Amino acid sequence: MSATRTKPVKLQVNDSGSWRNVIRFDAADDAQCVAITEAAATLGRAASRATFRIAMDDALQLPLLHWTREKGWVES
């Protein structure tokens, strides 16, 4: 039996001063990552004040990536 690698993260949005969870997903799944980051960027381009981040899904919520309209996705 092979071990499944997982990297639990969450997509968060900030459109009014605080980060809120949108969805939890596995960052080890490349297809899931692409679909979620593309969807978030599409939403962000439609909402003038929204920024997004992907953070670890744990108590520290360490940010891994940030998205802004000006820069797109960048490492934190």
WONOR-V140572 format. One line per field, one symbol per residue. ss: DSSP state (H for helix, E for strand, L for the rest). phi: phi as a letter, one per 30 degrees, with the letter a starting at -180 (. if undefined). burial: + if it has 16 or more other C-alpha atoms within 10 Angstrom, else -. A space follows every 10 residues. Layout:
# WONOR-V140572
ss=???
phi=???
burial=???
This chain:
# WONOR-V140572
ss=LLLLLLLEEE EEEELLLLLE EEEEEELLLH HHHHHHHHHH HHHHHHLLLL EEEEEELLLL LLEEEEEELL LEEEEL
phi=.cdcdbbdbb dbbbbajbdb dcacacddce dddddddddd ddddddcdcd bbbcbecbdd hedcbbbbdd cidbdd
burial=--------++ +++------- ---++++--- --+--++--+ +--+-----+ +++++++--- --+-+++++- --+---
